[in-house]
Amino acid sequence: MACFHVYRLKQGDTLVVDLQADLFEALKTRIVAPLIPASEFGHAMSRLNPRTKIDGEDCVVAIHLMAAIPSSELGEMVFDLSSQRDDIVTATDFAFQGF
């Protein structure tokens, strides 16, 4: 598992981005945020919900829906969002700090 990698959950078709620092890889859980198709999201706060493209589809990283899940629920890695690290970190900071 690696921070900013996108995984498909084993149950269903949901995509999530791993937000947890690689330093904590030994834990049996990962903090993730779902990726929701932009067409299904409605109004997104750009600073809280960064946009990205996965396999040609516009998606929103739903930081406000982040949760810890068992690592065993993560399936295959399908995309790497490391290039959007700054936007994702800014969004998580905004969620916790309000700035």
N, CA and C of each residue as an Amber inpcrd file, in Angstrom:
protein
   297
   0.8520000  -1.1740000   0.0000000   0.0000000   0.0000000   0.0000000
   0.9010000   1.2410000   0.0000000   0.4390000   2.2410000  -0.7000000
   1.2280000   3.4670000  -0.7590000   0.3090000   4.6800000  -0.7670000
   0.7440000   5.6850000  -0.0550000  -0.0040000   6.9350000   0.0180000
  -0.1880000   7.5180000  -1.3820000  -1.3880000   8.0010000  -1.6410000
  -1.8140000   8.6220000  -2.8980000  -2.0610000   7.6210000  -4.0280000
  -1.9830000   6.3310000  -3.7280000  -2.3810000   5.3380000  -4.7170000
  -3.8870000   5.1390000  -4.6240000  -4.5040000   4.8640000  -5.7600000
  -5.9460000   4.6300000  -5.8390000  -6.1680000   3.1280000  -5.9440000
  -7.0690000   2.6370000  -5.1020000  -7.3920000   1.2090000  -5.0630000
  -8.8720000   1.0030000  -5.3130000  -9.1850000  -0.1120000  -5.9260000
 -10.5770000  -0.5410000  -6.0590000 -10.8770000  -1.4170000  -4.8470000
 -11.9670000  -1.1360000  -4.1520000 -12.3290000  -1.9800000  -3.0180000
 -12.7020000  -3.3700000  -3.5240000 -12.4040000  -4.3740000  -2.7230000
 -12.6950000  -5.7490000  -3.1190000 -14.1860000  -5.9880000  -3.2710000
 -14.9900000  -5.3460000  -2.4510000 -16.4470000  -5.4650000  -2.5290000
 -16.9870000  -4.2630000  -3.2840000 -17.5930000  -4.4680000  -4.4260000
 -18.1690000  -3.3710000  -5.1910000 -17.1640000  -2.7840000  -6.1600000
 -17.5000000  -1.6210000  -6.6570000 -16.6820000  -0.9810000  -7.6830000
 -16.1200000   0.3560000  -7.2120000 -16.1600000   0.6110000  -5.9060000
 -15.7240000   1.8890000  -5.3550000 -14.2190000   2.0530000  -5.4460000
 -13.7980000   3.2480000  -5.8470000 -12.3830000   3.6030000  -5.8530000
 -12.1000000   4.4900000  -4.6500000 -10.9500000   4.2580000  -4.0150000
 -10.5340000   5.0810000  -2.8780000  -9.0660000   5.4500000  -3.0500000
  -8.7040000   6.6100000  -2.5240000  -7.3010000   7.0180000  -2.5250000
  -6.7640000   6.8540000  -1.1100000  -5.6120000   6.2390000  -1.0120000
  -4.9400000   6.0160000   0.2690000  -4.3340000   7.3380000   0.7240000
  -4.6970000   7.7900000   1.9170000  -4.2150000   9.0590000   2.4620000
  -3.1870000   8.8760000   3.5720000  -2.9590000   7.6510000   3.9740000
  -2.1330000   7.3730000   5.1470000  -0.6490000   7.3450000   4.7980000
   0.1560000   7.9390000   5.6460000   1.6020000   7.9500000   5.4390000
   2.1440000   6.5250000   5.3800000   3.0750000   6.3080000   4.4780000
   3.6710000   4.9800000   4.3100000   4.3690000   4.5080000   5.5860000
   4.7570000   5.4310000   6.4290000   5.4120000   5.1090000   7.7040000
   4.5720000   4.1480000   8.5410000   3.2470000   4.2110000   8.3830000
   2.3370000   3.3930000   9.1890000   1.8260000   2.1730000   8.4380000
   2.5920000   1.6730000   7.5050000   2.1760000   0.5420000   6.6860000
   1.9240000  -0.7260000   7.5010000   2.5740000  -0.8550000   8.6580000
   2.4040000  -2.0560000   9.4820000   1.0170000  -2.1300000  10.1350000
   0.3040000  -1.0090000  10.1920000  -1.0410000  -1.0340000  10.7690000
  -1.9650000  -1.8570000   9.8760000  -3.0140000  -2.4030000  10.4510000
  -3.9540000  -3.2290000   9.6880000  -5.0900000  -2.4190000   9.0920000
  -4.9780000  -1.0970000   9.1840000  -5.9900000  -0.2120000   8.6140000
  -5.3040000   0.8280000   7.7370000  -6.0880000   1.4350000   6.8360000
  -5.6090000   2.5360000   6.0070000  -6.6680000   3.6300000   6.0330000
  -6.2310000   4.8720000   6.0600000  -7.1400000   6.0020000   5.9660000
  -7.3000000   6.3040000   4.4780000  -8.5360000   6.3120000   4.0240000
  -8.8180000   6.4930000   2.5960000  -9.9390000   7.5140000   2.4040000
 -10.0300000   8.0330000   1.1890000 -11.1530000   8.8870000   0.7910000
 -11.6800000   8.3370000  -0.5300000 -12.9990000   8.2860000  -0.6720000
 -13.5610000   7.7670000  -1.9210000 -13.4020000   8.7570000  -3.0720000
 -13.3250000   8.2110000  -4.2650000 -13.3710000   9.0150000  -5.4850000
 -14.7640000   8.8610000  -6.0620000 -15.4170000   9.9760000  -6.2850000
 -16.7940000   9.9770000  -6.7630000 -16.8240000  10.6370000  -8.1370000
 -17.5080000  10.0270000  -9.1050000 -17.6150000  10.6770000 -10.4150000
 -18.1510000  12.1000000 -10.2590000 -17.5000000  13.0480000 -10.9150000
 -17.9000000  14.4580000 -10.8030000 -19.3570000  14.6520000 -11.1950000
 -19.8400000  13.8650000 -12.1440000 -21.2300000  13.9950000 -12.5920000
 -22.2370000  13.6170000 -11.5060000 -21.7910000  12.8560000 -10.4990000
 -22.6620000  12.4180000  -9.4020000 -22.4420000  13.2210000  -8.1250000
 -21.4780000  14.1250000  -8.1350000 -21.0690000  14.7910000  -6.9070000
 -21.8580000  16.0470000  -6.5980000 -22.2940000  16.7590000  -7.5990000
 -22.9410000  18.0380000  -7.3360000 -21.8890000  19.1150000  -7.1640000
 -22.1300000  20.0560000  -6.2610000 -21.2050000  21.1630000  -6.0460000
 -20.0460000  20.7240000  -5.1580000 -18.8400000  20.8610000  -5.6720000
 -17.6500000  20.5060000  -4.8930000 -16.9150000  21.7680000  -4.4760000
 -16.4500000  21.7880000  -3.2380000 -15.5750000  22.8650000  -2.7730000
 -14.1760000  22.5200000  -3.2720000 -13.6390000  23.3030000  -4.1670000
 -12.3750000  22.9500000  -4.8240000 -11.2300000  22.7430000  -3.8370000
 -11.2170000  23.4920000  -2.7760000 -10.1260000  23.3600000  -1.8050000
 -10.2710000  22.1030000  -0.9390000 -11.4980000  21.6380000  -0.7450000
 -11.7660000  20.4520000   0.0640000 -11.8550000  19.1920000  -0.7860000
 -12.2920000  19.3430000  -2.0140000 -12.5490000  18.1930000  -2.8750000
 -11.8100000  18.3350000  -4.2010000 -10.5200000  17.9770000  -4.2250000
  -9.7610000  18.1000000  -5.4790000 -10.3590000  17.2280000  -6.5790000
 -10.2400000  17.7140000  -7.7910000 -10.7040000  16.9510000  -8.9590000
  -9.5170000  16.2330000  -9.5850000  -9.8240000  15.0960000 -10.1880000
  -8.8130000  14.3220000 -10.8950000  -9.4870000  13.5720000 -12.0260000
  -8.7010000  12.9240000 -12.8360000  -9.2280000  12.1330000 -13.9380000
  -8.7040000  10.7170000 -13.7610000  -9.6220000   9.7510000 -13.7060000
  -9.2650000   8.3400000 -13.6030000  -9.8290000   7.6280000 -14.8290000
  -8.9560000   7.0400000 -15.6110000  -9.3750000   6.3540000 -16.8440000
 -10.2950000   7.2210000 -17.6970000  -9.9560000   8.4960000 -17.8150000
 -10.7140000   9.4060000 -18.6570000 -11.9620000   9.9850000 -18.0290000
 -12.2970000   9.5610000 -16.8150000 -13.5040000  10.0630000 -16.1420000
 -13.1260000  11.0960000 -15.0850000 -13.8170000  12.2510000 -15.1140000
 -13.6050000  13.2730000 -14.0920000 -14.1500000  12.7770000 -12.7650000
 -13.3090000  12.8360000 -11.7380000 -13.6880000  12.3820000 -10.3940000
 -13.3430000  13.4480000  -9.3720000 -14.0010000  13.3590000  -8.2390000
 -13.7550000  14.2440000  -7.1040000 -13.2460000  13.3950000  -5.9550000
 -12.1770000  13.8560000  -5.3070000 -11.6770000  13.1820000  -4.1030000
 -12.5080000  13.7160000  -2.9420000 -13.3420000  12.8670000  -2.3770000
 -14.2770000  13.2790000  -1.3260000 -13.5870000  13.2250000   0.0460000
 -12.7330000  14.2040000   0.2820000 -11.9660000  14.2590000   1.5360000
 -12.8900000  14.2430000   2.7510000 -14.0320000  14.9080000   2.6730000
 -14.9510000  14.9840000   3.8170000 -15.5660000  13.6240000   4.1490000
 -15.3820000  12.6240000   3.2900000 -15.9020000  11.2800000   3.5470000
 -14.7940000  10.2940000   3.9160000 -13.6180000  10.8000000   4.2500000
 -12.5050000   9.9010000   4.5750000 -12.8420000   9.0330000   5.7890000
 -12.2280000   7.8540000   5.7940000 -12.4660000   6.9000000   6.8810000
 -11.2970000   5.9230000   6.9420000 -11.1790000   5.2730000   8.0780000
 -10.2010000   4.1820000   8.2060000 -10.9190000   2.8790000   7.8860000
 -10.2980000   2.0880000   7.0370000 -10.8640000   0.7840000   6.6840000
  -9.7800000  -0.2740000   6.8440000 -10.1630000  -1.5390000   7.0370000
  -9.1530000  -2.5930000   7.0980000  -8.3800000  -2.6670000   5.7770000
  -7.0830000  -2.8020000   5.8600000  -6.2450000  -2.9250000   4.6650000
  -6.7020000  -4.0740000   3.7810000  -7.2580000  -5.0910000   4.4030000
  -7.7000000  -6.2730000   3.6620000  -8.8450000  -5.9730000   2.6980000
  -9.5210000  -4.8120000   2.8510000 -10.6120000  -4.4440000   1.9500000
 -10.1190000  -3.8190000   0.6470000  -8.8330000  -3.4390000   0.6170000
  -8.2880000  -2.8260000  -0.5870000  -7.9380000  -3.8910000  -1.6120000
  -8.4050000  -3.6850000  -2.8290000  -8.1060000  -4.6090000  -3.9140000
  -6.9200000  -4.1120000  -4.7160000  -7.0570000  -4.1920000  -6.0310000
  -5.9570000  -3.8320000  -6.9100000  -5.7220000  -2.3260000  -6.9380000
  -4.4510000  -1.9510000  -7.0850000  -4.0770000  -0.5610000  -7.2780000
  -4.3530000  -0.2420000  -8.7430000  -5.1130000   0.8400000  -8.9870000
  -5.5090000   1.1560000 -10.3550000  -4.9380000   2.4750000 -10.8780000
  -4.4120000   3.3210000  -9.9830000  -3.9300000   4.6230000 -10.4220000
  -3.0450000   5.2130000  -9.3380000  -2.1640000   6.1120000  -9.7260000
  -1.2820000   6.7900000  -8.7830000  -1.5570000   8.2950000  -8.8510000
  -1.9970000   8.8710000  -7.7380000  -2.2710000  10.3020000  -7.6690000
  -1.1380000  11.0800000  -6.9970000   0.0520000  10.5080000  -6.9510000
   1.1920000  11.1890000  -6.3240000   1.4580000  12.5570000  -6.9510000
   1.1510000  12.6940000  -8.2210000   1.3740000  13.9850000  -8.8850000
   0.4260000  15.0650000  -8.3560000  -0.6380000  14.6550000  -7.6560000
  -1.5900000  15.6040000  -7.0700000  -1.4460000  15.6820000  -5.5550000
  -0.3160000  15.2420000  -5.0780000  -0.0390000  15.2090000  -3.6440000
  -0.3490000  16.5450000  -2.9730000   0.1500000  17.6410000  -3.5240000
  -0.0320000  18.9510000  -2.8870000  -1.5050000  19.3170000  -2.7440000
  -2.3050000  19.0730000  -3.7780000  -3.7380000  19.3800000  -3.7140000
  -4.4430000  18.5160000  -2.6710000  -4.0580000  17.2500000  -2.5940000
  -4.7040000  16.3300000  -1.6400000  -4.3090000  16.6810000  -0.2070000
  -3.0390000  16.9830000   0.0110000  -2.5840000  17.3760000   1.3550000
  -3.2490000  18.6940000   1.7690000  -3.3560000  19.6360000   0.8490000
  -4.0380000  20.8980000   1.1410000  -5.4820000  20.6460000   1.5420000
  -6.1470000  19.7250000   0.8450000  -7.5440000  19.4060000   1.1600000
  -7.6770000  18.7640000   2.5380000  -6.7810000  17.8560000   2.8860000
  -6.8660000  17.2390000   4.2180000  -6.5550000  18.2670000   5.3050000
  -5.5860000  19.1330000   5.0570000  -5.2950000  20.2140000   6.0180000
  -6.5230000  21.1080000   6.1980000  -7.1780000  21.4370000   5.0900000
  -8.3610000  22.2850000   5.1360000  -9.4750000  21.6020000   5.9500000
  -9.6200000  20.2910000   5.7810000 -10.6490000  19.5480000   6.5220000
 -10.3970000  19.5810000   8.0320000  -9.1440000  19.4980000   8.4200000
  -8.8220000  19.4410000   9.8480000  -8.5570000  20.8080000  10.4800000
  -8.0010000  21.7410000   9.7070000  -7.6000000  23.0180000  10.2650000
  -8.4960000  24.1810000   9.8570000  -9.2180000  24.0160000   8.7410000
 -10.0740000  25.0920000   8.2640000  -9.3500000  26.1690000   7.4930000
  -8.1020000  25.9030000   7.1440000  -7.3430000  26.8520000   6.3120000
  -6.3120000  26.1140000   5.5160000
